[in-house]
């Protein structure tokens, strides 16, 4: 079907950082950060015009260094954070900062679409997320349902909770959690849970996943060998408060109920190389996207562990109590889990995939060669879910 065809956009630089613009729910917009050692790095603002199936882009300069992670404020669409590399005393340090887009980037782009490429505007630095120690920042996480004033940076083995002041030009540390142990003490990624009044955080370190209570900054659960190799990414089910997805270098995607961390609830083994990114759909949590160095994206329909396993909404308690007697209850058989689509428009490692904040059926993926692809959930599945 014509409308399901992917739309491809190529950046001239390599890239691995992608985010949906979460503060924007009207336009389908994604932000991509580049990685160039020779040239000034850029943030590409990608607007997708759904009706005409075309991409419009604006470019902002990010002169601070090559971008490894990017995330957008949930409350202010002009504000974003990056983790980037810079060279200091001949060694490379990963820093984190909060930026504001220039106020006129949207208006300026309409008159001459090519102008922003030749004379790009520069991001305005609001503040560095720097606690005074030389630490390497892995990622910055915004409070999912917040006013854009609370964020967490993961740097080495520290999770630092920051409060942004009114103008966002200053960030103060409200608390920190330090993870101590043997071996490689470094967080690779993390996710702020949208549940429990945003008081919980999950972090990935080596092969382990840890849960933290942000009120006490103490560990609440640990999945020791969650994956056989490095854990790359995590995501919380938006509708089921105890469910968490993880992926890693063992080529697997696993789904956990954090109340019982002995065994994953489900494991997917569809990828043939490292899995870099896993994302639940914000509205229909049975839809899960994964991106891998095998150059593929896979869309799975994980109905049995979703909030609608029987085609209607159920809560966790109802499921927990009823799990044992599902065998007898044949009239209420959960739908089968399946791989819906495998997307093969990329030729390089796919480092990131994100659902649109404005359209639940649309998503973007980014491979290292700078190729951004916008795809849709197959229409047949969309109608099956909706009807």
N, C-alpha and C positions, 0 to 999 in steps of 0.2 A: 504494500500500500504506500502511495506516495508520501503520506503524512508521517509514516514511521521511519522515513529515510534519515540517516544521521547527517548532521551538519558539522563540517570540519573547519577548524581555524588553525593556521600555523603561526607560531611565534618565531622570530628569527634567532632567539637564544634558547638554550636548554632551560628546562623548568621542572620543578617538582612540587611547588606549593600552590594549592588551590583551595578556595573557600567560596561558599555561596554568601551573598551579601544578606546576612540574616535580618538586618534592620529594615530591609526593603522587601515589602510583600506585594507590591503592585507590579514592579518590573522583574523580569527573569534576568538576574544579574549575578555574574561570578567574578571573582578577583583572582588573578594569577600572578605569582611572583617569579621573576627570572633568576637564573644563575649564570652570570658571566664573569669570568676573571679579568677580561680585558676591557669591557665597556661598562658604563654606568648601568646598574640594574634598573629594572622597570617593574611597575605594577600595571598590568593590563586589565582594564575594566571592560568586561565582556557583557554586552547586552544582547539578549536573544529576542528577536522580533518573531513571535510565534505565528502571527498571521501570514507573514511573507517568507517565513523560514530562512531569515538571514541574520547574520551576526553583525552588530555594530560595536566598534571598540574605541576606547580612549586609552591613552598611555600617560602614566605619571612616573616621574623619575624617583628612584629609591637609591640615592647615591651612597648610602651607608655601607652597602656590601651585598653579597649574594644571598638570596632569600631561601631559607630552608623550611620555614613554616609561616603560614599567614592565617589570621582569623579576624573576623569582623565583629564589631560591637553589635549586640542584639538590640540595642536601643537607639543608636545614632548611626544612620547609614553612612555618614561621612568619616566615621572613626574606625580604625583597624589597628591590629598589632602585627609585628613581624619578628621572627627570630632570624638573625642574619650573621654571617661570618665577617669578621674584619681582622686585619693583621695588626698586631700590636707587639712591639719589641721583637719583630721577626717570628712571632708565633701567632697562630690563628686562634682567635677567641670567638665564641658564639654569644652574641648579645641579644637582648630583647628590648623593644621600644613600642610606644603607642604613637600613632600618627593621625593627622587629619588631612582629608583631601581638600585641595583649594576650593573655596566656596563657589567659584564660577566654572568648575570643570564641566558641569553638565550643560550650562548655557553656552559656553565657548565651543562646545563640540558640534553644535547644530549647524553653524554657519559654514564651517569648512571641515569636513570629517577627516581630511588628510593632515590638517594643520597640527593636530595633537601629536602626530608621529614625528614631524620634523622639529617642532618647537614644544616639546613636552613640558608641562608644568611640574613643579617639584612638590612632593609631600611635605607637609608642615610637621616637624617633630613636636609632639606634645610632651612626652617624658620618656626617659630611659627606665627600664625595670631593672635596676642595679642595686643590689644590697650592700655594695661596698667591697665585696669579695670577688675575686676573679672566678666566676663560675661559667660553665657552658650551658646556655639555655637550649632546651630541646623543644619546648612549645609553650604557648600562652593560651589559657582557657578562660573564656568569659563566663560569668555566671549565666546559666542558660535562660532563666526567666527574669533576669534582673534589670536594673535601670542603667546598665552599662557602667556602673561605678565599682564593681568588684571583679577582680580577675586573679588567676593563679598562674604563676610561672613555674615550670619545672626546670630546674637547673642542677646538673649533676645529681646529687642524692637529696636535694632539698625541694620541697613543695612550698612556695612562698605565696601567701594570700595578700593581695594588694588592695588598698582602697584608693580610688582616683578622686582627687578633690574636684570641686565644682567645675572649674574650667578645664579639667583633665590635664592641666599642665604640671601637675605634681602627683606622685604616687607615694603613699606611705604604707609601710608593712604593718599589717594587722596581726599576722601570726605566721609561724613557719612549722613545718614538720620535717624532721630529718630522719632518713632511713639509714640505719646502721646495720652492718653485717659483714660477712666475708665476701671476697670476690669483687666482681665488677659492680661498683656502687654508682649506678647511673640510670636515671629514668629515661626510657626511650620515648614514651608517649603517655597520655593520660586522657581521662574524660570526666567532666563534671556532671554528676547525675542530675537530671531535671526533677527527680522525685525527692521525698523527705524534706521538703522546703529547701532544696538545693544545699543540703548540709553534708553531702557525701561526694567523695572523689574516688575514682579508680585510677591506679597507675600501673604501667608496665615497666618491668625492670628485668633484663635478661630473659629467663624463661618463666618468670613469676608475674602474677597479677596481685596487687594489694588494694584493699579498700580502706579508706580513711574517713573518720568523722571530723568534719571541718570545725565543729564547735570545740572539740577538745584536742584537735590535731593528733589523734591517736589512731593506731591501726585497728580496723574492725574485722577484717578477714584477710586471709592470704591463700592464694591458689599456687602452691609451690612450683610444681612443674606443669604449668598450664599448657605449655607447648614444648615439643622436643627440642626446639631451637628458639632463637630470639623472638619475643612477642613484638609485633610491629604496630598494632593499632587496636583500639577498643571502641565500642559504642554501646550505649544503653538503649534498651527497648523503650521508646517514648511512652508506651501505654501500659507496660507491665513493670512495676517498680523494682523487682528483684532480678530482672533478666539482663544479661550483659553478653555481648558478642566480642570475640577476640580473634586475631589472625596472626600468622607468623611465618618464620622461615622454614617451618616443617611442612609448608604447603597446605596447612589445614586452617579451617575456620571452625571455631567452637562456640557453642552457646551454653551459658552458665546460669544456674539459679544460685545467687550468692548466699542463699540460706543453707545450701548444702554443696560445698565446693569439692567434695571427693571426686566426683565424676562430672563431665559435661553432660548437659541434657541432650545435646545433639552435636554431631561432628560432620562437617562437609569436607570431602576430599576431591574437589573437582579441578583444582589448579595443579599445574605441573612444576611450578616454581614458587619462590617466596610470595606470600600474600601481604601486600603493603597497606591495604586500606579496606575497612569494612564499614558499611553504613546502613542503618535501618531507615526505611521511609518514615517521614515524620507523621503521616496520616494513616498509613496502612502498614502496620508493623510486620505483616507477613512478608513484605517485599524487602529483600536484603541484597545489597550490591557489594561485590568484592572486586578488587583490582590487584593485579599480580605482575611480577616480572616475566611471566610467560606471555606478556603482551595482550592478555585478554581481560575482559570484564565479564563477570557472570552475575546474572540476575536470578536469584532463587526465590521461590515461593514457599516460605517456611510456615505453612499454615498451622501445623500441629502445635507449635510453641508460640503462636501469636495470641493476641487478645480476642481473636474471633475464630477459634479452632473448629467450631461447628457452624460457622457462617453467622453467628451472632456474638455480641460482646459478652465476655465472662470476666469475672475478676479472679485474682490469684487464689483467693481462699476457696472459691467454688472449684477451681481446678485441682488444688492440692487435695481437697477432701475427695474429689471424685476420681482421682487418677487411678485408684486401684480397681474401681468397678466399671471402668470403661469397657473391659472385655465383655461383660454381660450386656452392657447397654449398646447393642448393635444398631439400635435406631438412631443413635447420636454419634455415629462414627466420625472421627475427625477427618477432614480432607487430607489428601496425601501431599507430602512435601515433594517439590520437584524443582529441577533447574528449568527456568522459563526460557532464557535466552543466553547465548554466548555472543559477545560483541567482539569483533576482530578487526576494528578499523585502525588499531595502533600497530606500529612495527617495532616499538621499543618498550622498555619496562613501563608499566602503568603505575605511577606512584600515588595517584590520588583520584578519588571519585567522590562527588557530592551531589545530593539531591537539591533541586531548586527550592528556595524558600517560598516562591510565589506559585509554583505549579507542581503539585505532588506527583505528576506523571512524567516529569522531565528531569534529566540529570546530566552532569558534565563529567568528563574524565580527562586526565592529563598524563601524557607520557613524557619521558625525559627529553626526547628530541623536540619538545615544544609544541607537540600536536595536541590541541584541545578538541574533543569531540562532544557534541551535544546529541543525546539520544532520548527516546521516549519508551515508556513501558508499552509493550505490544497492545494494540487496541483491543484485541479479543480478551486479554486478561483484564484490562481496565474495566470492560463492560461486565465481565464475570464477577469482579469484585463489587462493582457498584449496583448491579441489578439483583 
